[in-house]
């Protein structure tokens, strides 16, 4: 086991058992170990109590720091059905104080579970969807958080130096009838070999939303985007509007968006360009600049398919300055770029958060004033969404879907 200290470590491990389960543990280390999981024949009955038993069965050097009973190594955890195969697999996220060695941990976990363990997956990258909360049949709304540029599907939403992650540890208590999913994708800056575009990222997000909502396609949807994540959301909605009936169902279900530092009119990308110059991802970074037509063109394409007042409610949250080059504190996303995401947006939809661009989506506790502002907005949207979305669909379940006022 590694003795290297980290503030908090998380690692994702997925297991398919005779009664298939998944257990996930995250770390900020960029490493992935994955194996294909066979499709189980029976639905999973694995839940939180079974997950707790597995964690309790781990040896002291994994459960405790320096084998000290007063210093637990497992700080936070939660167990939920899988985002994409909820009827077949369960998953869990566990936050460590000290990250274990992944290879050693897999072997120990395999022994702890015993003969029922038929497969093991460890993932630390969080590319794709990860379920953080799922009330099952009590769910009335889906909340999907899309990470930003060079972000991490879990770590980007966790406060620095804290084990808690608000989407997993705070929001489910404030909105107990919400299924909450985080969505990550690879847009690393340094040494990137990816030439992915915003359009491709948007199409991937749309496909994920369809797959994750197969049995609840009409459930109200609230999308949260940080930085580039907001543009990816916009692109996904544009693709949904021009797609087939299944695609348009996602569009009609979308009741609201919350945009954290989203560059609706571009961002200051000079420092970023210097980091990626000559790499395949240089085009993506240039497309985000203030002199690029891409962000404005994206809004232009989106607004006609979502005319006011039928546009999903939009709340824009902006940072108060970000030190990103030579110690100069200036907003990476200028004020006028971080607001005015939709035609029905007024001053009441614009909130300021006392943080830089990166920390804009990191809240230390449920008592954090910025968190209480955000949670109250989301709670209000989640409360209003079911009736409005139900009226949009009306009685058109068997025919063409269309907007209804």
Order of alpha helices (4+ residues) and beta strands (2+ residues): beta-beta-beta-beta-alpha-alpha-beta-beta-beta-beta-alpha-beta-beta-beta-alpha-alpha-beta-alpha-beta-alpha-alpha-beta-alpha-alpha-alpha-beta-beta-beta-alpha-beta-alpha
